Every structure is written in C-alpha cells, then in structure tokens.
C-alpha cells in the first residue's frame, strides 16, 4: 500500500513538472514573434539609389505600385514603393 501511494505521488509530481515545462516552453516560443513596421516611399527614377540605402537600413521591398494622374494636358506618374522591416532591425 505504501509503495502504491509513492508511485501515485511520483506520477503526480511528473505530471505537474511536465505541465510547468510545457508552459515555459510555450511562453518562450510565443515571445519570438516577429513584429513588422511598414513604410510607403515615392522615389523618382533618378534617385533610385535611395532604395539601396533603405535596404542597408533593413527595409525589404514588398510591392511596387504605379499611379497615373492627368494634370491638364500633362500625365504625372508616381511610383510608390511599399517596404517592411522587423522592429528588431530598427533598434
């Protein structure tokens, strides 16, 4: 009877310890989420070197969008660059 109680106690302690370890592992795993920040930049074709500078600062190009607008008889083209970087890179 005494050994039976010791076995039950050991199994219970093992279960509690396993639950504690799993909770600590899950919290550590959750804290490694990547948080992004975003930026939209308009750069003319003669200043394209600025994209390289942004890349050195950790920005990644996600998308490019061209927008056309008529101003009287003149067509104005604006190119927007959508960028992202992790907040860890920004620090």
DOGUDREN-571865 format. One record per residue (C-alpha): residue in three letters; x, y, z. Coordinates in steps of 0.5 Angstrom, whole numbers, plus 500, padded with zeros to 3 digits. Layout:
<recs>
ALAXYZ...
</recs>
This chain:
<recs>
UNK500500500UNK506505502UNK509504495UNK503505491UNK502512495UNK509513493UNK508511486UNK502516485UNK506521488UNK511521484UNK507520478UNK503527480UNK510530481UNK512528474UNK505531471UNK506538475UNK513538473UNK511537465UNK506542465UNK510547468UNK516546463UNK511546457UNK508553460UNK515555460UNK517553453UNK510556450UNK512563453UNK519563450UNK516560443UNK511566443UNK516571445UNK520570439UNK514573434UNK517578429UNK513585429UNK514589423UNK514596421UNK512599414UNK513605410UNK511608403UNK516611399UNK516615393UNK522616389UNK524619383UNK528615378UNK534619378UNK534618386UNK533610385UNK540609390UNK536611396UNK533604395UNK540601397UNK540606403UNK534604405UNK536596404UNK542598408UNK538600414UNK534593414UNK528595410UNK525590405UNK521592399UNK514588399UNK511591393UNK511597388UNK505601385UNK505606379UNK500611379UNK498616374UNK494622374UNK493627369UNK494635371UNK491639365UNK495636359UNK501633363UNK501626365UNK504625372UNK507618374UNK508617381UNK511610383UNK510608391UNK515603394UNK512599400UNK517597405UNK517593411UNK523591417UNK522588423UNK522592429UNK528589432UNK532591426UNK530598427UNK533598434
</recs>
